[in-house]
Each structure stands twice: as C-alpha cells, then as structure tokens.
C-alpha cells in the first residue's frame, strides 16, 4: 500500500506559476508510472502528465509547453511545475501511480485545489 499526499495548490492569477508536489509514504522506485490528473467542476477527470520509471514523459495537449512533470525517487516525490496558468486550468489536481505492467492506477492522492483567476 502506498499513500500519496499532494500539496502546493492555491489561488493564483492568470499567467502565474505553481508547483505541486506529491509525497509517497514509501519508496516510489518500483512505482513505474506516476501521473497527475485533474478534475474541473462538472467535468470528467483527465490526464495532465505522466512520467515513467525511465523518465519518459507525456502531456495533455492543453498543457504542453506550460507544465512539466518530474520525479525524485530519492525523495519519494513527484512534482508538477505549472507555468503560464490559465483560468481553464482551475481544477482539483490528483497524483496517481501504478506498477510496471499494471493497467490501472492503483494509487491515488486526495487531491489539491488549484484555482486560477482571470
């Protein structure tokens, strides 16, 4: 069992930056893929960014060039650097993890609210 705890959310103005962190309760070395998802009010949860154990990354088109995902296995933490934030980035952001070969994400955090005002 791995507990994931997000932090770093808040209220910012459009154009500003935030850095989200997600700390795991134990080593994430064997959690092959880590991801950030988000869910806006009235919308389905969507993938924002993923990073594998080999540090391969993938981003939603809507955040490419503005967001960057990274992981620090030594600190058991995954990050999401969000720049040039837009009001449409407003959502609850969740981190998630899955082991090598797993289809679904088995580990989820409780979420952190990001609100971007115009």
Buried (B, 14 or more C-beta within 10 A) or exposed (E): EBEBBBEBBEEBEEEBEBEBBBBBEEEBEEBBBBBBBBBBEEEEBEBBBBBBBEEEEBBBEEBEEBBBBBBEBEEBBBBBBBBEBBEEBBBBBBBBBBBEEEEEBEBBBEBBEBBBEE
